[in-house]
Amino acid sequence: MAATRLVLVRHGESAAQAGGFLAGHDACTGLSDLGRSQAQALADRLASGELGAVDALYASEMSRAVETASIIGPAIGHDEPRIDCGVCELHPGDADGLTWTEIEQRWPTRFGTGWDPNWHKIANAESWASMRDRVGTSLDRIATAHVGETVVIACHGGVIAHAMMHHLQIPVDADVAWLVATNTSMTEFVLDDTIADWRQGRWGIARFNDAAHVTRDPQSP
């Protein structure tokens, strides 16, 4: 049986990133002009067949991820993505649509109090720990539905960070360095059960933050 491959693509630069505000389901208006050019650069790269046959294309519900998927989809043989909120960015609650300055004024950061993944900084927002559970469960579900297949998932920086921690089995409360994913970068996980040694049953990280098709410019999620 072929290996199961999950290729996570961070969306192109969003209008929210360019405008300096936080965008969840409601406030997200898709990509900026730069974001569209980044997504097109990735599509041009993937059109060469770099990933081989792609069996499924997923995207989060947020417009920036859907738009990214719609641009790269034809290059990998999929015109429309399967929409899955399990791979959405952190749900921002009452901060949806606010600028970062407005968010800090309403919910000041608790510097010096230690890292608490269960702390809800923003009213009605998802906690970091809750997002970890959602992302890990969703990726496992998608992988189970596509055993032996290659799946591309248009998602977000926070999702990619959680995916790395999930597959590396790093505890959600670990005080580790932030895993920065560039816009339209690819991060690939591979599970190959034909390997007859200690690696059997373990996910491998084939690449992280592969953005050779664009100028590297890490942005906030």
Summary of the structure (lengths in Angstrom):
residues: 221
radius of gyration: 17.2
end to end distance: 35.7
largest distance: 55.2
contacts: 704
relative contact order: 0.21
helix: 34%
strand: 16%
